[in-house]
């Protein structure tokens, strides 16, 4: 059996590079989903209409529906919803703040999932759970370092002082 160590190392480096770029691309794509949801709701917010009202009033179902329906039209809920969509979307697209983006993005997706139980197309899992798992996965993978500003961001003195900002 003839093993060429140089070839094996080259193959592993190529696999790692492909994986890293795929994760970076996935991070940017998911960030665009969050950012697009924000952009779609800006006209409603600017006109004084609650951007979350329609979903919270008519899109909720299941055991938690009464709780989520009671939040419809609440200005604080609207602000947090829009700030979350914008913040998570920009953080994912830029590759900065992966810890906060991962945690808050997963929280947002879990809340939306709970608001509309049971899922429409599957009895247990829907896209919100997949998105929540993905944004959490970006944290340990340090997904912002490839195709993003993650390395630069981590050198910031504020980020060094408060590592949660990584």
N, C-alpha and C positions, 0 to 999 in steps of 0.2 A: 504494500500500500504506500503510495507516494503522496505525501501531503506537502503542499506548498503554502507555507505560513504567510508569505507576502500576499498571495492571492486571497487567502481566507480573510486576512485583515482588510484588504481592499474591499471585499464583498461586504463585510460587516459595516465598514465606514459608509459605503453606498446605501445599504439598507437603512442605517441610522439617519442619513441625510434625507432619504426619501420619506421616512416616517416623520421626521421633524418638519419637513415642508408640508406634508399632508396635514399634520396637526395644526400648523400655522394657517394653512388655507381653510381648514374647517373652523378655526377660531374666528377668522375674518368673516367667513360666510354666516356663522351664527351671530356675530356682532351686527352684520347687516340686517338680519332678521329683526333683532331688537331695535336697531336704529330706524328701520323702515316702519315698524309699528308706531314709533314715536312720531315720525314725519306724517304718517296718515292721520294722527290724532291732533296735530297742531292746529288745523283749521277749526276744529270743534273747541279746543281750549281757547283760541284767540277770539272766538265769537261768544264766549261766555257759557258755552254748553259744557257739561261734564263729559270728559273724554272716556270715562269708564262707566257712565250711566247705562248705556245700552246693554253692555255685557252683564253688568251687575243686576240689572232689572230683568232682562229677558233671556240671558244666556246661562243663567245659573240653574242648577237642578240638584236633586239628591238631598242627603241629610243636612248639608251645610248651607243650602240655598237661602233659608231665612236670614242667617247671619250675614251672608254676602249681600243680599238684597237690601239689608238695613244700612249698608255702607254707600249705596248709590246716591250720588249727588253731594257727597261730603267733600268739601274743598281740600281737606288735608289728604284724604285718600287719593283724590285726583292729582294733587301735587306730588305725592310719593310715587304714584304710578308713572307719571310722566318723567319725573326725575330718575326713576329706576330704569325705564326704557332708554332714556338718553345716556345715562351714566354707564350702564352695562354695555350698551351698544358701542359707545365710543371707546370704552376701555378694551373691549374685545377686539375691535377693529385696529386700535393702535398698539395693542399688546402691553398695556400698562395697567397696574392695579389689579392683577389677576386674582389675588386673594379676595379682595372686596367684591370684584365683579363676579367671581365664582360663587361666593356665598350669597350675595344679594340676588344674583340671577337665578340660582337654584331655589331660593326662597320665593321669588316672584312666580316661577314656573310651578312650584308646588302649590302655592295658593290658588293659582288659576286652575290647576288640575282639581283641587278640592272643591272649587266653586262649581264645577260642572260634572260632578260624579253622577252616574258612571260614565266613563269615556264613550264617545259616540261610535267608534269603529272597533273597539276591543274591550272585553269586559274588565281589564285590569290596567293595561299600559296604553298611553297615548304619547303624542309628540312632546307634551310638556314634561313628562318624566324623562324622556330621552334627552331633551335640552338641559334639564336640571343635572342629569348625570354628566353630560358633556362639559358644562361649565365648571363643574366640580373637578372633573378630570384634568382640565387645563391648569389647575393649581399645581399638583405635584409634577406635571410634565413641563412646567415653566414654559408654557406655550407662547408667551409673549416674546421670547428671546429669538425666535425664528420668524421672519417676515413681520417683525414688529419692533417696537422701541423698548422692549423689556430690559435689555442689558443697560441701555442708557438710563432708563428710569430707575433701576436699582442702585445706580451710582449717586443719585440725588441725596443730599444730606438729610432732607426731611424723611425720605423713604428709609435711609439707614437708621435714623433715630426711631422711626415707627415702622417696623417690618410688616405690620398688617397692610401697609400701603403697597407692598410688592405686588 
